[in-house]
Amino acid sequence: MVIRRIQLKNNLYLDKEQDKDDQNSKPLGEYCTFGYFDAMSIDKKVGKNLGVWQVLSEGIIGEIDGSCSVRSLLCVSGDEKKDKEFWEIDPKIEAYPLLFVSVIRLKESMDGVAVKAEMDELNKCKTKIAYFSYEHSELITFYKTKKFSDGHDFCHDLHKKFEIYKMYTIFSVKEETLVSYDRIKQEIIDEKVDCRLRAIVKDREKIHEIKEKLENALKEDTVCNPFILEYHMMGNSDVMFELNGISIQKLLACYKTNELLTHSNTDYQKAFYNVETEILWVEEPNAG
């Protein structure tokens, strides 16, 4: 039996000047995530003599230094060969930098035999894998790809395969891909996407400065700066930036550690307490 532990991290407590040797100026995990969580790590535990709660406790005791909050999820598979094939592929042979993680709760009406059959069918694809979960949800699936819109197609397929009561999907990209814009262009297929940035503000006078820097960062080589709409609001956020029709390659470059849309960036720290990113995909009318 193989146990995979997923650690989802929020970098809400970082609020100080950084230097290049500071541990907090390094990535929180092997994946940068978008939305509520900031980072994700995934590791393997061989479960023959290892209790599930021991695996969870290892993620809480001895690994957390107080600079972030962490939520741990566990998923289990009896197919060690498939697990190895999915996670241990040499990136030099074929890189799949984008990872979609779907946490699924099934309707009670779905038969267990049918669930296992659909999981086995999904596992035939080299870029997909399904696990049983120890969470309030029954399944956790992973899909790796080079194209953002493929992740939306994958979510649609999950709804066709399984009788889903509820599901949420985490979009992430490998930190090693974000190391340079050239690498992003090499490994990720470019698409135009819409984006919403919802921020809790510390200094309103810094908002316009951040907005200008973001426009410059997202500028296409031969096109004028993108127009960013700015909305002020109440509730969980103070301000929202609306960005439409931007390059996903350019957008992801802003999430390299210490770049403009990360907690370790000095300008970010002065202007914002936190920013949540929503990347939108417009479906074709007859899609699916």
C-alpha positions as CSV (number, residue, x, y, z in Angstrom):
1,M,0.0,0.0,0.0
2,V,1.2,3.5,-0.9
3,I,0.1,6.6,1.1
4,R,0.6,10.0,-0.5
5,R,0.5,13.0,1.8
6,I,-0.5,16.4,0.4
7,Q,0.5,19.5,2.4
8,L,-1.4,22.6,1.4
9,K,0.2,25.8,2.8
10,N,-0.8,29.4,3.4
11,N,2.0,31.9,3.7
12,L,0.0,34.5,5.7
13,Y,2.4,35.1,8.5
14,L,5.4,36.4,6.5
15,D,5.8,40.1,6.9
16,K,9.5,41.2,7.1
17,E,12.3,42.3,4.9
18,Q,14.0,39.4,3.0
19,D,17.5,38.7,2.1
20,K,18.7,36.0,-0.3
21,D,19.8,33.6,2.4
22,D,16.5,33.9,4.4
23,Q,14.7,30.6,4.6
24,N,11.4,32.4,4.1
25,S,12.5,33.8,0.7
26,K,12.5,30.2,-0.7
27,P,9.5,28.3,-2.0
28,L,7.1,26.8,0.6
29,G,6.7,23.7,-1.4
30,E,7.5,22.0,-4.7
31,Y,4.3,23.5,-6.3
32,C,2.9,27.0,-6.4
33,T,-0.8,26.9,-6.0
34,F,-3.6,29.4,-6.9
35,G,-6.7,30.4,-4.9
36,Y,-6.9,29.9,-1.2
37,F,-3.6,28.1,-0.8
38,D,-0.2,29.4,-1.7
39,A,1.9,26.2,-2.0
40,M,1.7,22.4,-2.0
41,S,4.1,19.6,-1.2
42,I,3.4,15.9,-2.0
43,D,5.4,13.0,-0.6
44,K,5.2,9.3,-0.4
45,K,4.8,7.0,2.6
46,V,4.9,3.2,2.4
47,G,2.1,2.1,4.6
48,K,2.6,-1.6,5.6
49,N,3.5,-0.8,9.1
50,L,2.9,2.9,9.2
51,G,-0.3,4.2,10.8
52,V,-2.3,6.9,9.0
53,W,-2.3,9.2,12.0
54,Q,1.4,8.8,12.3
55,V,1.8,10.1,8.8
56,L,-0.3,13.1,9.6
57,S,1.5,13.8,12.8
58,E,4.8,13.8,11.0
59,G,3.5,16.7,8.9
60,I,2.7,18.7,12.0
61,I,5.5,17.9,14.4
62,G,9.0,18.7,13.4
63,E,8.3,20.3,9.9
64,I,6.3,23.4,10.7
65,D,8.3,26.5,11.7
66,G,5.5,28.9,12.4
67,S,5.9,30.9,9.1
68,C,2.8,29.3,7.5
69,S,-0.3,27.4,8.2
70,V,-0.7,23.8,6.8
71,R,-3.5,21.5,5.9
72,S,-2.7,17.8,5.3
73,L,-4.6,15.4,3.1
74,L,-3.9,11.7,2.7
75,C,-4.7,9.5,-0.2
76,V,-4.1,5.7,-0.6
77,S,-3.5,3.3,-3.4
78,G,-2.7,-0.4,-3.6
79,D,-1.2,0.0,-7.1
80,E,2.4,0.8,-6.3
81,K,3.5,0.4,-10.0
82,K,1.0,3.0,-11.2
83,D,2.0,5.4,-8.4
84,K,5.7,5.1,-9.3
85,E,5.0,5.6,-13.0
86,F,3.0,8.7,-12.4
87,W,5.3,10.5,-9.9
88,E,8.8,9.3,-10.8
89,I,8.9,10.1,-14.6
90,D,12.1,11.8,-15.6
91,P,11.2,15.5,-16.4
92,K,14.0,15.6,-18.9
93,I,12.1,13.0,-20.9
94,E,8.7,14.7,-20.7
95,A,7.8,17.7,-18.5
96,Y,4.3,18.2,-17.2
97,P,4.6,21.3,-15.0
98,L,0.9,21.9,-14.4
99,L,-0.9,19.8,-11.8
100,F,-4.6,19.7,-11.1
101,V,-5.7,18.0,-7.8
102,S,-9.4,17.2,-7.4
103,V,-10.9,16.3,-4.1
104,I,-14.2,14.5,-4.6
105,R,-17.1,13.5,-2.4
106,L,-19.4,11.0,-4.1
107,K,-23.1,10.6,-3.9
108,E,-24.2,7.7,-1.8
109,S,-26.0,6.2,-4.7
110,M,-22.8,5.4,-6.6
111,D,-21.9,1.7,-6.3
112,G,-18.4,0.9,-4.9
113,V,-17.7,-1.6,-7.7
114,A,-18.5,1.1,-10.3
115,V,-16.2,3.6,-8.5
116,K,-13.3,1.2,-8.6
117,A,-14.0,0.4,-12.3
118,E,-13.9,4.1,-13.2
119,M,-10.7,4.6,-11.2
120,D,-9.0,1.7,-13.0
121,E,-10.1,3.2,-16.3
122,L,-8.7,6.6,-15.4
123,N,-5.4,5.1,-14.2
124,K,-4.8,3.7,-17.7
125,C,-3.7,7.2,-18.8
126,K,-0.1,8.1,-18.0
127,T,-1.0,11.7,-17.0
128,K,-3.9,10.8,-14.6
129,I,-4.1,8.9,-11.3
130,A,-6.9,8.3,-8.7
131,Y,-6.6,7.5,-5.1
132,F,-8.9,6.6,-2.3
133,S,-9.0,9.3,0.4
134,Y,-8.9,9.3,4.2
135,E,-10.7,12.7,4.2
136,H,-14.4,13.6,4.3
137,S,-14.2,13.0,0.5
138,E,-13.8,9.5,-1.0
139,L,-11.4,10.2,-3.9
140,I,-8.5,12.4,-4.8
141,T,-7.4,12.6,-8.4
142,F,-4.3,14.1,-10.0
143,Y,-3.9,15.3,-13.6
144,K,-0.6,16.6,-15.0
145,T,-0.4,18.6,-18.3
146,K,1.2,21.4,-20.1
147,K,-2.0,23.3,-20.9
148,F,-4.2,25.1,-18.5
149,S,-7.5,24.5,-20.4
150,D,-6.8,20.8,-20.3
151,G,-7.5,20.9,-16.6
152,H,-11.0,22.2,-17.1
153,D,-11.6,19.4,-19.6
154,F,-10.4,16.9,-17.0
155,C,-12.8,18.3,-14.4
156,H,-15.7,17.9,-16.9
157,D,-14.7,14.3,-17.5
158,L,-14.7,13.6,-13.7
159,H,-18.3,14.7,-13.5
160,K,-19.1,12.3,-16.4
161,K,-17.3,9.3,-14.8
162,F,-18.4,9.7,-11.2
163,E,-21.7,10.6,-9.4
164,I,-20.2,13.7,-7.6
165,Y,-21.9,15.3,-4.6
166,K,-19.2,18.0,-4.4
167,M,-15.7,18.6,-5.7
168,Y,-13.0,21.2,-5.6
169,T,-9.9,21.4,-7.7
170,I,-6.5,22.9,-6.8
171,F,-4.5,24.3,-9.8
172,S,-0.7,24.3,-9.3
173,V,2.5,24.7,-11.2
174,K,6.0,23.3,-10.4
175,E,8.2,25.8,-8.7
176,E,11.2,24.6,-10.8
177,T,9.3,25.6,-13.9
178,L,8.9,29.2,-12.6
179,V,12.6,29.6,-12.2
180,S,12.7,31.6,-15.5
181,Y,10.4,33.0,-18.1
182,D,12.3,31.1,-20.8
183,R,11.6,27.8,-19.0
184,I,7.9,28.7,-18.6
185,K,7.7,29.3,-22.4
186,Q,9.4,26.1,-23.0
187,E,7.3,23.9,-20.8
188,I,3.8,25.5,-20.7
189,I,1.6,26.0,-23.8
190,D,0.5,29.7,-23.9
191,E,-3.2,30.6,-23.7
192,K,-5.2,33.7,-23.1
193,V,-7.0,33.7,-19.8
194,D,-8.9,36.0,-17.5
195,C,-7.8,36.6,-14.0
196,R,-9.1,38.1,-10.8
197,L,-6.8,39.2,-7.9
198,R,-8.6,39.7,-4.6
199,A,-6.4,41.5,-2.0
200,I,-6.5,42.4,1.6
201,V,-4.8,45.8,1.7
202,K,-2.3,47.2,4.2
203,D,-1.5,50.5,2.4
204,R,-4.0,51.9,0.0
205,E,-1.4,54.4,-1.3
206,K,0.7,51.5,-2.7
207,I,-2.2,50.0,-4.8
208,H,-1.6,52.1,-7.9
209,E,2.1,51.4,-7.8
210,I,1.5,47.7,-7.7
211,K,-1.0,48.0,-10.5
212,E,1.4,49.8,-12.8
213,K,4.1,47.2,-12.1
214,L,1.7,44.4,-12.8
215,E,0.7,46.0,-16.1
216,N,4.4,46.2,-17.1
217,A,5.0,42.6,-16.1
218,L,2.0,41.4,-18.2
219,K,2.8,43.5,-21.3
220,E,3.1,41.6,-24.5
221,D,6.2,42.3,-26.6
222,T,4.4,44.2,-29.4
223,V,1.2,45.3,-27.6
224,C,0.4,48.1,-25.2
225,N,0.0,47.4,-21.5
226,P,-3.1,45.4,-20.5
227,F,-5.9,47.4,-19.0
228,I,-6.5,46.4,-15.4
229,L,-9.8,47.3,-13.9
230,E,-9.7,48.1,-10.1
231,Y,-12.7,47.5,-7.8
232,H,-12.9,48.4,-4.2
233,M,-15.1,46.2,-2.0
234,M,-16.0,45.0,1.5
235,G,-16.0,41.5,2.9
236,N,-13.1,39.1,2.6
237,S,-11.2,41.5,0.3
238,D,-10.6,45.2,0.0
239,V,-9.7,45.5,-3.6
240,M,-10.0,43.4,-6.8
241,F,-8.0,43.6,-10.0
242,E,-9.7,42.4,-13.1
243,L,-7.4,41.3,-15.9
244,N,-8.8,39.9,-19.2
245,G,-7.2,38.2,-22.2
246,I,-3.7,38.0,-20.7
247,S,-1.0,35.4,-21.5
248,I,-0.9,32.6,-18.9
249,Q,2.9,32.4,-19.4
250,K,3.3,36.1,-18.5
251,L,0.9,35.7,-15.5
252,L,2.7,32.7,-14.1
253,A,6.1,34.5,-14.3
254,C,4.7,36.8,-11.6
255,Y,4.6,33.9,-9.1
256,K,8.2,32.9,-9.1
257,T,9.3,33.3,-5.5
258,N,10.2,36.9,-4.7
259,E,8.4,38.2,-7.8
260,L,5.5,40.7,-7.7
261,L,2.6,38.4,-6.7
262,T,4.4,36.5,-3.9
263,H,4.5,37.1,-0.2
264,S,8.3,37.4,-0.2
265,N,8.2,40.4,-2.6
266,T,9.0,43.7,-0.9
267,D,6.4,45.7,-2.8
268,Y,3.7,43.0,-2.1
269,Q,4.5,43.2,1.6
270,K,4.1,46.9,1.7
271,A,0.8,47.0,-0.2
272,F,-0.9,43.7,0.7
273,Y,-1.5,41.3,3.6
274,N,-2.7,38.6,1.2
275,V,-3.8,38.1,-2.4
276,E,-6.0,35.3,-3.8
277,T,-5.8,34.5,-7.5
278,E,-8.6,33.2,-9.6
279,I,-7.7,32.2,-13.2
280,L,-10.8,31.9,-15.3
281,W,-11.5,29.9,-18.4
282,V,-14.4,30.8,-20.8
283,E,-16.0,27.7,-22.2
284,E,-17.1,27.4,-25.8
285,P,-21.0,27.4,-26.0
286,N,-21.1,23.8,-27.2
287,A,-18.2,22.4,-25.2
288,G,-18.7,19.1,-23.4
